Amino acid sequence: MDLTRRTVLLAGLAAASVAVGTAATEGTFAAPSRELPLPPLDGELRFDKASRIAAADDFGHIVHRTPKGVLLPGSDQDVATTIRWAGGLDRKIAPQGQSHSVYGRAQVRAGIVIDMTQLRTVHDVQNDRVVVDAGAKWSEVLAVTLLQGLTPPVLTDYLELSVGGTLVVGGIGGTTSQYGMQSDNVLELDVVTGTGEKVTCSPDSNADLFDAVRAGLGQVAVITRATLKLIPAPEHVRRYVLTYPDLRTLLTDERLLAADKRFDAVQGAALPTPTGWKYRLDAVAQFSGNNPPDDDVLLAGLSDDRPAAQVSTRPYFDDLNRLAALEQLLRSNGQWFYPHPWLTTFVGDAEVESVVSGELTTLTPADLGPFGQVVLSAFRRQAVTSPLLRLPADHLVYAFNLIRIPTTNDAIEADRLVTANRAIYERVRAAGGTLYPVSAFPMSRDDWRQHFGAAWGRLRDAKQHFDPGHVLTPGYEVF
C-alpha cells in the first residue's frame, strides 16, 4: 500500500475513533482502551457513509444495522489482520457475500463488515474437485466447471448466492435427496478463526473446526476458500411439471419418488390462486446425448392430473438458471427491493400433512404475493451429514418454506408477516420440525440452544476454542 493511501485510511480511523468516555452507538466508535493503529492491508478498509449504508441492508430489507467500517479484502491475510484488529478494539465482524440474508444475519452494528465478494476467484479445476474463493457465486463456479463437463452435485435454485454464504447455513437444492447439502460436498476449507488464525480444515485435518464451520452460521470462522466436490455434468434436463388435486395426493407421490429415486431432482409446491391452492411437482431427469429419457417409464404409477402435465427439455445450465427471468421481472417492477419475510423450515414425514394443511387453511394469497409459493419438497434424511444441520428424526424430511414476495414496501405489513413467521415456527417446532436458519424472525439464545439440541455442546465448545472473544457474526444472536 502506498503512503498516500495508507495516510487516508489512517485519517478515516482517526475520524471514526471519537466519542471518548461514552458508550458506543450506531455511527460512533468508543475510544479503545489502547491505541491500535490500522494495520497494513492489501485491500482497503472504508469508513465512508455510502459503504456503511450499503452494508446495512440485505435481500430481506427488514433489518438494518450500520457498521463502522467495510473491509474490501485484497487477500485472506486482510481478513485475518482485520479480525485481530477489530477484536483488539472489542468490535465484532460480519462477513457478507451477496447479502441475500432476509433478517440481518450478515450485518453488524458499529463493527466491521467484510465484503467477501472481493475474494471470488475460481481456481484449479480437477476431474473431481474445484478450488474457489468464498466470495464466488455458484453461477461463476459453474461457468468454469461446465467448460470441463463438471458440476457441483448440489446447487441452490438461485445461482447468484456466494459459496461461503451457503456453506455456513448448509445449502439445500433439488438434488439434496441424492447428495445431501452443499456443505456435505466440501472436501476442504480455508478459514480464518475468531482469533485471526488462518487454518486449513477437512475431514482428516482439524476435523472439529471443519464440522463447526459447515452449517455453523459463521460463529467460529470466516470461510475464505473452499475445495468443492465435482461430478460429471449432464448436457440436458428433461423437466416434468405435474399438478395435483390436493395435498395428500402430492405427498403420496413425493414419498413414492423419494423411495424409488427415478428422478434426479424432485421439488413440490403449493401455489396460491384466486380459487384456492394449486399443488405442483417439478421432477427432473438429467441426460446427455440425443436420447432423452422415456416419459412413460418415468411417469408410471403417479397420480397427477396427466393431461395438465408440462414436459420440456433444456440445456443443463439454462434449467439451473431458470430463476434469472423472475429476478429480472422483480427488479423491473420494484418487488426485488421490497421486504422479503421468508420462512424456511423442515418438517418430518409423520407430521407433514397435518402441519402443512393447518397452515394452508390460514395463509392467504396476500401473505405470499402473486409470485410467492409454499415450498414442500421431500428428501432423505440420511443423505445429510453436516453435524450442525438440524433435521427432524424422520427418515423422510420435507423442506417447508414460505417464499413471500410482497407487492408492498409497507414496513407494518412486513412486521406482521415476521410475527406470523414466528408463530408458524413455534407450531412447526412443537410438531418436531426444525429451522433452516435463513428465516425472517428473531431467535433468542434459548431458541438457538433448543434448535441445536444435542449438537449445542459441539458448537459451544468450538466457539470457546476458536472465537473466545465472540468477535464473529453476531447477526444470528446465537451467543
N, C-alpha and C positions, 0 to 999 in steps of 0.2 A: 504494500500500500504506500502511495507517495505521501510526502509530508503534508501537502495541502489538504488532501482528503482526510488524512489522519487528524489534522487540526480541526477540520469541520465537524468530524464525528465527536471529537472530544468536547467541542463547543456545545454540541447537541446534548451531550451528557451533562455538562455543567448547567445548562438551562433547565434540564429535567430534574436535577437534584436540588429541589427547593423545599419550601415548607418546613424549615428547621423547627424542631420541637413540637410539630403537630403530627397527628395520625395521618397515614397515607389514605388519600381518597382518589376517586377516579379523576385523572388528569394531573395529579401531582405525585412527586416522589418524596417520601420522608427521607431525611438525611441519614445515610448509612452510619453505623457506629464507627467505621474506619474508612479511610479513603481507599477506594477500589477503582483505579483508573481503567478506562475501557481498554481491553487487550487488543493487540493487532489482529486483524481479520483478513481473510482472503476475499470476503464479500463485504456486506455493508449492514450496519445497524441503524435503522432510521427512526427518528422521533417526530417526523413531521405529521401534521394533523391529518392529511389525506390518507397516509398509510395506516394510521391508527384507526381511523373511522372505517376504512375498508376491512380491516381485520376484526372489527366488532360486529360484523354481520355474517350470516350464513344462509344456506338454502331455506332454512325454516323461517327466517325473517320474523322471529318471535322474541328471542333473547338477544340482548346487545350488551356486551361487556367490552369496554375500551381498554386496550393495553397501553402501557407506557411506551413501548417501542416494538418494532418489527424487524426481525433479522432476515436478511436476504443472504443466505449462506453461500459462500463460494466453494465450500468443501465440508466434509464431515467433521474436520477439525474445528471449523467455525461453530458447529453445533455443540461439540464438546466444550470449547472455550466459553461460549455464551452461557451454557448451563452452569458451569463452575462460577462464572462471574455473577450471574443472576442469583445463584444460591448464596453467594457471599453477601449480597445485598438483601437477602431474605425476600427475594422476588420469585414468582412462580413462572413456569414455562408451559406454553401450549403449542405443539406443532399443528400446522394446518396444511392440508393438501388442497383439494378442490373446494373446501368449505361447504361440503354437502351435508353437514350436520343439520338436524332440524330443531335443535334446542340448545344451542350454545355450547355443546360439549367440547369444541376445539377453540373456545375463547378463554381469555383470562383478563381479569380486571387489574389494571395497574402493574401487570407483569410484562413478559416478553413473548410475543408470538413468533414462531419460526415458520417462515414461508417455505415449505418443503418443495414447492413447485420449481424452485431454483435448482434442485438436485433431481433431474428427470432423465438422465441418460440411460438408454438401453444398451448394455454392454455385450459381452460374448454370448453367442447362441451356439449351444452344442446339441447333439441329437436327442438329449433327454432333459435339457435344462437351459435356463437363460438367467443371466445376472442383470438386475435392473436397479436403478436408484429408486428410493421410496416415493419420490415425488412424481414419477412417471405415471401417466394414465394407462388404464388397461387397453384403450384403443391404440396408444403408442407402442405398447408391448406387442400387440397383435400385428401392427404394421410391419414390424421387424420379423417376428417369428413366422408369419404366414409366408414370407418370401422363401422360407426353407421348408414349407409344408408342415409346420408345427404349431401347436396351440396349447395354452394352459388348459388343464382338464375342466376347471370350473370358472365360469365368468358371470359376473353380475349382469342383470338385464340392461343396466345403464353402464356403458363402457367408459364414460368420462369421469370416473372415480379414480382416485390415486391408489397405487398399490399399497402403500403404507396405511392409508386410511381404511381400507377394507380388511387388511390383515389384523388390525388391532381390535376389530369387532367380530371377525370370523369370515364374512364374505360368502353369502349364500347365492346359489344360482340354479338354473334349471337342471343341471347335471349333478346336483348335490347328492341325490339318492344313490348315485353310482360312485361318485368320487369324494364325497364329503364337502367340507367348506374349503374356501380358498386357503385358509390358514392350515388346513390339513395337507396341502400340496406345496409346502415350503420346505426346501432342503437345507437352507442355511440363512441366517440373518446377521447382518452387521448392525449393531445398535450402539447408542450412547446412553449409559445409565444416568440416573438422577444425581450421581456424584460426578458426572462428566467423564466417566471412563469409557473408552471405546472397546467394545468386546465383540468377538465373533462367536455365535452360538448355533447349535444344531442338535439333533437327537443324540449325537455322540460326543459333543463338546459343550460344556456349560449348559447341559440339558435343562437344569432348573430355571435358568434365565430364559431359554428358548420357549419353555412351556408357560412361563409367566408373561411373555410378550404376546404370543399368539392369542387373540381374543381376550387380551388382558386390559383393554381400554386405555392403553398408553400410560399405565400407572407406574411402571418401573423403568422404562427405557423408551427412547425415541428410535424408531427404525430408520436407518439411513440407506440400507441396501439389502436386497433380498435375492436369493437364488431360488428360482421357481421351477417346479417340475413342468416338463413339456411332454406331450403325446402327439402322434400323427394327427394332422388336421384333416377333416373331410373336405371335399370340394363343394358339396351341395347339402342342402337341407330340404327335406320334404315335411311341410308343416300341415297339420290337421287341426282345424278349428271346429270343435264339436259343441253342440248345445244340448242342454238337458232340461227336462220339465220341472225338476225340483232338486233340492239339496241332497236328499237321500240317494237319489239315483246317481248324482255326480260323485258322491263319496264312495258308492259301491264300485263304480268304475275306477276311481283313483286307487282303491285298495287292490283291485284286480291287476292294474297296470304296475303298481309298486311290487307286486309279488312275482309277475312273470317277466318283467324287465324287457318287454318287446320294443319299447321306445327308448331313445337316448335321453330325452327330457320330457317331463310332463308337468304342467302347471295349471291349476284350477283357479276359477274366479267367479265371483258374483257381481253382476253389474246392475246399477240402478236404472230403471226405465220408468216412464210415466205410468205404466200399468203393473209395476211390481219388479221383482228381481229376475234377472236373466242369468242362467247358470252356464258356464263355459269351461271347456277343457282345451288347452293348447298342447298338442303332442307332437314331438319332433323325432324324425328318423333321419340320421345322417348317412350320406353315401358319397362315393367317388365314382368317376367314370360316367358312362352313359346308361347305366342300368338302375333306375330308381327302384325303391322297394315296392313290393306288391301291396297295394292298398287294401285289397280284400283280406289278405292274411293279417295285416296289422290291425284292421278294424273289426275282426271277427269277435263275436261274443260281447261287444259293447252295446250299451243301452241308450245311446244318444239318439237325437232326432236326425236320422241319417239323411233325409232329403235336404236338411238345412246345413249339412257339413260343407266346409270350405277347405279345399285342398290346393296347396300351391308349392312350387319348387323355386328356391332362390339360392344364389351363392352363399356359402357359409358366412362370410363376413357381413354381407348385406342383411342376413337374418339376425345375426348378433347385434347389428347396429340399427335395428328396426325402430327404436325409440327416438332416433335422431329427428325424424319428421315431427313427432309430437313435441319434442323440445323446441324446434323451430316455431311451431304454431303457438306454443305457450309464451315464448319470448315475444312473438309479434303482437299478441293480443294483451300482453302485460301480466298474464297469470303466473308466469315464471317468477315474478318479483313479488307476488303476494305471499302471505304466510302459508306454510305447509305443515300443519299439525298432524303428522303421520303417527300411526301406532303400529308397531311390529312385535308380534308375539309368536310363541309356539304352543300348540295345544295337542295333547295326546289323543290317540285314536279312540280310546274308550269314552272320552267326553266331548269329542269334537262336534258331533251332531247337536247335542243339547246346548253347548256353549254358542255355537255359531247361529243356530236357529233362534236362540233367545236374543242375540244381539241384532239380528236382521229384522226382528219384529219392531225394534225401536229406532233403528237407523232410517234416515230419510235421504232422498237424493241430494237435498241441500247439504247434508252432512259430508258428502263426498265431492260434490261438484260433477258436472257433466262428463269430465274426463277421468273422474276418480273410479275406484273399484275396491272390492274386498278380495284380497288375495287369499286363496285357500289351496295350498299345494302340499301334497304328501311326499315324504321322503323317509328312507330307512334310517333309524337312529344309529345303527351300528356302523354306518358309513362315516360318522363324525367322530374324530379322535382328539381334537383340541381340548385339553382338560378343563379349560375355563369357559368353554362354550356350554351354557346350561340348557338342558333339554328335559322334557318330561320323561318319565320312566318307560313309557310305552315303546314297543318295538317299532310302531309306525307313528310318525310325528307330522303335524301339519304346520306350515307357516301360515299364520292367521294375521293378516295385515290390513289396516285401513289406510289406503292411499288416498288421502284427502287433497283435492286440488280446488280450493275455494274460488269463487268468482268475485270475491270482495277483498279489499285490503283493510277491512274493518278490524281493529285490534280487539274490540269487545267480542266479536264473533270468534276470532282466533282463541281468545281466552276461554270462551265457552267450550270449544272443541278440545282444548288442552284439559280442562276439567273433566270433560266426558271421557277422554283417554284414560285418565287416572282411574275413574270408576270402572271402566271396562277392564283395565289391567287387574284391578283387585278381584273382579269376578273370574277372570282367566286364572289368576294365581290360586284362588280358592278351589278351582277345578283341577289343580295340579299342573297348570301351564306355567310357562316361563317367559321371560322378556328377551327379545332380541334388542340389545341396548342401543338402538338408534331411534328411539321414540321421543315424541314431544310431550313430556310431562315431567315434573320434578320427582327425583328419587332421593330419599333421605339415606343417611348412613346405615340405619337399621334396615331399610329396604334392600340396600345392596348386600348387607350381610345375609339376609334371608334369601336373596336372589342367588348368591354364590353357594349357599348351603355348605355341603361337605368340602367344597373347594375353597371356602373362605380362608382357611388356615394357610393354604398354599400361597394365595395372593397376599395375605397379610405378611407372611414371613418374607416373601420376595420384596415387598415394599420396604420393610425394615432393613433388608440387606442392601438392596440396590438403589433405593431412594429414601434414605433415612431422614432427610430434611424435608420430605414431602414437597419437592420442587415441581414435579411433573403433573401435567394435565389435570388441573383442578376442576374443569368444567363438569365432569361427571359427579363430583362431590362424593366420591367413594370413601375417602379418608379425611 
